[in-house]
Amino acid sequence: MSSLLGTMDIAKQALHLNQTQIGVTGNNIANVDTPGYSRRKVMVEETFPLNTAPGQIGTGVNATEVVRIFDEFIETQYLDKLSEQERWGTLHTHLTDVEGLFNENQAGRLNDALAQFFKDWQDLSLWPNDANVRSALLGNSQTLINTIGILAEDLDGLASRIDEVIADDVDEVNHLLEQIAGLNKKIQTSQKPGVQANVSLDERDLKIRELAGKLDIHCIDKGGGNLTITTGSGQTLVDGEACFTLDFKGPQITTILTEGSTFDTDGQVYFSGSSSYEYTIEVVNDGDVDGSPPAMFRVSLDGGQTWLTNEDGTTKTFEARSHGNRIRLPQGELELWFGTNSDMTGVPANALATGDSFVLVPKNGVYWHAGDSLTENITSQIAVNGQASTSRITGGSIGGNLAFRDNAVGRYQERLRALVKGLVWEVNAIHSQGHGLTPLVRATGTFEVTSQTTALGTPGSGLAFAEKLQPGNLSVSVHNNTTGENVVSVLDFDPSSTATDNFDPAVHSLEDIRDAFNAIDGLSAVINDNKLQLQADSGYSFSFGSDSSGLLAGLGINTYFQGENASSLALNPAVKTHLDHLNAGQMNALGFMDPGSNVTAQDIAALQYTGISFATFSSSTSNQTLQDYYTALVTTIGADTARSKFNFTYQQSLAHDLEIRQDSVSAVNLDEEMSNLIKFQQSYSAAAKLITTANQMLDTLLGMKQ
């Protein structure tokens, strides 16, 4: 009789088990379309057997737990590919927009404007005295300026909008980190042996996928709620129930002093302007700011992997100067100086020590926070070889947006600046040595210095084209309007010497230039707003001739353009308001303008087919015409767009394959679930039949006593 009761107990357990399995199967079917749902499975085990004379006899079955089917190994690979997919997808979307901006297949684009600009100079060489030709040149030059300006504004606008997108992504990441940490706590609390927090685990994995779409991450799951998530470069984002935060904030300065340095007790570094690069400043020769000699430093744009060099390949060094002698840093629009903690215009009392370094981030960046005491810059950074720094964010939409803003748009802006500087310098260098239809009575420089006493050819002068100046001289003809006499002179920087002392960019300052001009009879020179201004004495006028030093173009005197970048590019007001001051010819050896002279117009027109040197940090030095250089930029944008599309498609394919593999393991298969449902239903019926049979046997046994 006891064995019959045991049989009924086995049947009862089977009923309960199959009820559970049918319920789990039904839940799987119900959640077939639920995002992030992993199918469930009932884990079963045989109960303890009974030892009998024939041998062990089973006592039934138990459902131990309901588990979710999920492959952690596949998921880890999928998260990596998902981050890469989002990075390249984001890049491709934005680069497609840029490609549209530089679509040269449409009329009125920059290449057309450049071609028209040179054609107008060719026309001027044919009709140098024609006012209509001169007016057409000025009008089309303004069109060229506007076209460049629109391109630059559009690129700036894209970068600004990307900042807004990144800020939103960072906020979303912080929200996801809070949710994941909360789910870790919930899992830790609710999960125990035999009870899996399957719903919370599914929800957490779904959040982790969302997080991987934002940035590259690594997950370390030690079971339950003990999950750690780090960035791809190792910064902890979630550690169990604790979470850390990211911040998207503006320009920053980090000071890293060598042991024993006391500079920061009274001094710090300052900068103004913006750039897509990060600048690492490292002191290589100790000394005082503005000292004799001053401390010297070198500059890196890729975190110290490489350092800026001179044309001969030696490391380029800069003098440590205060605000009055601030340094213009290359590859951007950045000025740097050292001041006191309380006054940016002051001079620090303590010296800089060799090895002292400063990291300038003149842009918005992503920072990782671990409490109030630790902040780390994790903004994407690209080395000179094009490789992304592995200590920073590289993946996800944040990585893609940062790469687009700094590496893509940043490079395009850099090359557009190089194009503008090349155009301005080459045209101005020729025009400044030319002669208009009438001589000048006044000439005002369009380029300013930051220090009037610093050698013009050094970075401390702040002159936009300081590096273009060469040792040499220039000729100026002073014309007596009453007598008709012309006196041709050159600048002499040491009138006490019998020999002419020529200009030296490493020695002579703007004040020296002023004094040299003042030594010429009939001319007076003053410095106004850090720009040189020349004025003919009453009854006199003047003209310029050859200039081997580049001083006229460097100071913006007798030039065609003003400005050094797309935002400041404009026609020189002296030319814009006086057609006669548009230089088509040159003065002769006697200081007069030959009637019909067209040498200047011819030389500028010839620039269309003249190779000039272009150098940027992100690309090697090249010698190309202006139009060829711009065409190369357009080609680069097209190649970048195609590359991003290929990488996106490739990473998307890999991610999709891994997702399919994960789904083959964890997703609900309706055919399989329906098959299981039939199987469990039949098992349930069999268990019920077993109870009926055991009951009949028990009734028979009891009836034998009557």
Helices and strands as residue ranges (DSSP letters): H 2-30, E 40-46, E 50-51, E 56-57, E 61-68, H 72-101, H 110-126, H 131-190, H 198-214, E 217-221, E 227-231, E 236-239, E 242-243, E 245-249, E 252-256, G 263-265, E 267-274, E 279-285, E 296-300, E 317-319, G 323-325, E 327-329, E 333-340, E 357-361, E 365-370, E 374-377, H 396-402, I 403-409, H 410-431, E 442-444, G 459-461, G 466-468, E 474-480, E 486-490, H 510-518, E 523-528, E 531-536, E 540-547, H 551-555, E 561-562, E 570-571, H 573-576, G 579-581, H 599-606, G 607-609, E 612-616, E 619-624, H 626-666, H 670-703
